[in-house]
């Protein structure tokens, strides 16, 4: 079964940037939608961004809280999904995960990658 491995997290000051990567152990070429999700301390996992591949076009959608600051992208040849995070805020502190869907994920959840934004 395909496993997802998230990386790229770390400690950054407010206003800083990080680029997260999600590497799949198998092909995601036929997976139309991949997304990023996060779980902040004492909160439920929530949607951050998703990217849907339809033919030669990728369509992205974002949570209102990250719109204009985060950019999702994918490289099917590398079986990898990315999340470029700019202008980070302390409220972005969370463990970040990738998968196909929040409530009905196709793959097992990975370990995630911790993002900590200091004020």
BELGI-V301637 format. One line per field, one symbol per residue. ss: DSSP state (a for helix, b for strand, c for the rest). phi: phi as a letter, one per 20 degrees, with the letter a starting at -180 (. if undefined). psi: psi as a letter, one per 20 degrees, with the letter a starting at -180 (. if undefined). A space follows every 10 residues. Layout:
BEGIN
ss=???
phi=???
psi=???
END
This chain:
BEGIN
ss=cccbbbbccb bbbccccbbb bbbbcccccc ccbbbbbbbc cccccbbbbb bbbbccbbbb bbcccccccb bbbbbaaacb bbbbbcccca aacbbbbbbc cccccccccc ccbbbbbbc
phi=.fddcebofr dbfgnecbce ccdefcfdge efdcbdcbce gmcefcfdab cdecmedddd ccfgfdgndd cebbcffdlc ddceddlfcg fefaedccae bfecffdffe fmcedcdee
psi=qpqpoqrira pqqpiaqqoq qopqiapjhj ogpqrqrqoq pkrqpqpgqq ppoocjpppq qqqhiipihq pqrqnhhjlq qqoporlqqh iiprppqqah qghmqhrqpa hrppppoq.
END
